[in-house]
Structure formats: C-alpha cells, structure tokens
Amino acid sequence: MKLKSIRPAFVSFVLRYRVPFAILLGVLLVAYPWIVRNPYLLRVATNVGIAIILASSLNIIIGFSGLFSLGHAAFYGIGAYTSALLATRLGVPFWLGFPAAGIVAGLFGTFIGFATLRLRAVFLAFTTLGFGEITRIVILNWRDFTRGPLGIAGIPVPRLFGWSFTREANYYLILLLCAAVILFVYRIYHSRLGRALIAIREDETAARSMGINVFGYKILAFTIACTIAGLAGSFFAHFQRYVSADSFVADESFRIITMVALGGTGSITGPIVGAMILELFPEVFGFLAGYRQVIYGAVLITVIVLKPGGIVGVKGVFEKPRATRRSWIAQALLPRFNGGTR
Amino acid sequence: MRLLEVQDLVVYYGHINALKGISLSLSEGHFVTLIGANGAGKTTLLNTITGGVQATSGSVLFREEPILNERSDLIVRKGIAHVPEGRKVFPELTVEENLRVGAYSIPQKKKVAELLALNFDLFPRLAERRRQEGGTLSGGEQQMLAIARALMSDPEVLLLDEPSLGLAPLLVEKIFEFIVQVNKLGKSILLVEQNANLALHVASYGYVLETGRVVKEGPAADLLRDDAVRKAYLGIA
C-alpha cells in the first residue's frame, strides 16, 4: 500500500521534469568515463550496456508478443561466433562482421520460428531451450570450426580509419548501440507492428479476425529480437576479444529472462532497470556467486507471484501514462475480473 | 446480387457433427438473422465462414469467389468482418488503439483516419473514451467497441455473434439500434442471436437453426407469425 501511494507521486514528478532528467542522464552517461576514471567500472558499464540490449530485445518476444523464448543466449552466441570467426579466419572488420552477426542470428531465429510458432506458445519455449543446448554442444564439439572448448581468442577490437578502439571508445559504441536499440524498441511499441503484437498477445483469435497475420507477425517479432541479440553478441566478441561456449549457456538465457521479468515485461524501461540490477548485483555481492542460480530462481518466482508487472510495472516512467493495467503474466495466472469475457 | 452464399456446409469437431449441411445466403445490403438455441451451431457457422474452424465439406462463396478454409486474415481483407461472441476487445489497448488494430488490413493512413472519424460519429460514447483502455469499459461500451472495431476494416459484410450476450435489456435495445444504423450505411449483416424476438424484429430474413440444420427459413415477419417458432423461441403459446 505504501509503495502504491508513493509511486504515482514519483512517476508524475519524473514525467513533469522528464526533459531535464533526460538531458541530465545523457550528460552523465557521456561524461561517465571521465567521472569514474577506472577501467574496471568502465568494463562493468559496458557489460550493463550489453545486458540492456539483450533484455530489451527479449522483451519484444516476451513482453510485446506474449511468446516465451528460453534460448536467447544461443542467438547472442551465434552472433558472437559469427563475428569472431569472420574476424579471426577471414580478417573481416567489425563493421562488416557486426551486421553479418545480426543477419545470421536472425536467420536462425526465422528458422526456429517457422518450425514452432504455428504451435502453442509452450512449444517455442521447449524448442528454444533445446536449441540453446544444441548450439552449445555444436560449439563445443565442432573443433575444426569453432576450436571447441578452447574458444576463440585474439579477436581484434573494432577499428576506425586505422585507429583501434580504446576502452572508452567501446563504452561510447555500446552507449550508442543501447540508445539505438531502446529507440527502435520504443518505435516498434508505438507503431502498427507494436499494436499488432500486443493484440496477438492479448487475444490471438480476435487479432486474427482483425486481419492480422498472426503467424507472420510472430515470426517477424522473433526474428527482430534474435537479430538484435546477434548484434549484441558481435559487440561482445570484439569487446571481450575472446569467446567461448561458456558465455552462451542456458544459464545466460535465464539471466536475461530474469532481467526482463524483474524489470517489467512489456514496458520499455523495465528491461533496462532489470538488466542494470542483475548485471550490477554480482559485482556488489560477489561472495554469493555460488548461489547465483538459486537467487535468479527466487527472484523470478517472487516477481511473478508478488509483482507480476515487475519493478517498473507494465508501463514505465518515460511512457505515456495510461489507466490501470495488469501484466500479461497476471492475466494468465489470475482469473480475469474485467476485460472481455472469455 | 448474392454477396455471401453458404452451401451444404458440414463441420465436425472430432466425432461430433456440429453442422450437418447448412445452406444460406445473404444479398447486398440485406439484414439476415440466424436464430436457434444453445448448441445449434450458430457460432460454429460464423467461425467457419471467417476461417476459424475448418469445414469437412460444402462451400462458402463471397462475391462468387470460394473462401472456405482460407486464412482468417485474408478473409477479412476481402471484406468480411466478424464481431466475435463475448466481444473480445483488447483489454490493454485503448479504445482508439483497439479501433486502429481493427483497421489493420488497411494500409492507407488517410483511409484509417476517415474510418476512425466515421466510427466516432457513429458511437459518440467511444469518442469520449478514446484514451481509455478497452478492459475498463462497461459491457455495453465494449460491445460498441467490438462492432466499431469490426467496421474499421471497412467490410461489406458484418457477422455479429450474439451482441446481446450479458447485457441489460435497455442496453441490448441500444446496441440493436446501432446495428440497424450500420445496416442503413449499406453494410450487409448476418446476425446470430438467441434473443429471437428482437432479432426477427430488426432483420428482414431469418433462418432457424436446430442441432446443425436449418429447420425453417423465411422473411422475418413470417417467422414472427409462425406457430412453431413462436412456441419454441418466442415463448408464446
């Protein structure tokens, strides 16, 4: 109750001053490398950026379309390996490897989508979970191609006009990518495509009878999200300069899901907040590392039971205010007392 | 001209024979109603026409073109809109967004704006609530929204499934007034209804469905005078 009475005041405060807030935030983000002057904190911030991109892209699948992917890390990994292999074997520069990573991950997404999206939502969940495992096993065992458990080392950092990217430059690059992805997701949400996806999430039958090609749009949404994950993977490979299958296991998929659920599915700001919290948590509570999965599981269950809208709620602070709304998870779990009769 | 023609339509749900060879037709600008008790197959018929249910045999022609077992979204684009049973408005989308989703098959922004204005003219109540979420509307308003949403695809035929469901009698009359108005705009209407009395008063032609078969058809005025229909559906001995 307490939280409820504080929140509207806070939200309206932020909404009223959102332009100055946004400018302040922008300045802080740009000035961050000079404020901290610390390579470790810069690396943490860059990792947060990657997490935000991953969570925001998964949100298109989970939050907007009401589908469930348990293998987002696989598409992230496919992007990373595509870019890493192109760079180390063929000497392809980051600027070409980056889009290639997105395209390859997107194609895999389209393929998985075609195979499963005609069926009920659970099948996508199972298939993506399996696909994640397959991807990991293939990476580990296809030694000639992926160097197996050794991973790929010596991936060059991005270069521009003969100048190699420094830590700071990498930070600005991910900042730019983050901003672009968030803007893109925001534009999708408020577009015809976004409305179609939300209509599909809320009532597939009704959406179909509105002339929406449900199957086609599900594939489109899934492909877009996988493409973005692939792009994030490419950046990760060139930033980390080393990739191995360990970074793209099912654990990582569940971490991204927890980010989305914790922050708030279906909102734009939710996954950003969730990604920041979950990315920073191990940095602060490093001694709990052994219990990570337990903690993620507990967080996931707690959020779904107690606050299905996540921290931000289904609508974030930077979005148009709307009347009361409940999350799709709450709708699935609780009998509906308003809304259309079923 | 025959706009919509259903011939010998047979539908099975597993082993259950829901429709046992139904034929009916709807001409341009006409208002036809389909009455019958629960389980007669009324909703199944509408769902089959719009591609939600697969038929075993028979045919559905729209402007003499076969549309049976086509994909729903393609059928909508041809000009048949379906207001599903139980309204099914999108609860988390606003009234205006619900309407815009209804216009999904129309790519021209200008046309959508025109249709939006037209529907807000037709349903002033929806205009007042355009920023409110669908789920927060009253039952009657949701039904209006469902009808308006269907009209947003600028259809030639409107299929209405039980619009009186769960509404107070006064509201039901109001909704029916709207439906008559929509018909006067030139839209052909196929109305499925349990409230036979009201349906036969607004429609010009009627079909009586019983366990998957058309047992009687005729001008609505004749059906209202028919002894068997009066006894079974109007509660008048």
Interface residues (C-beta under 8 A of the other chain):
Chain A: R192 R195 A196 I198 A199 E202 D203 T205 A206 A207 R208 S209 M210 G211 I212 N213 V214 V314 R322 A323 T324 R325 R326 W328 R336 N338 G339 G340 T341 R342
Chain B: T50 G52 R71 S72 D73 V76 R77 A81 H82 P84 G86 R87 K88 V89 F90 P91 E92 L93 T94 E97 R100 V101 G102 Y104 S105 R131 Q132 E133 G134 G135 T136 Q142 R149 S153 L165 G166
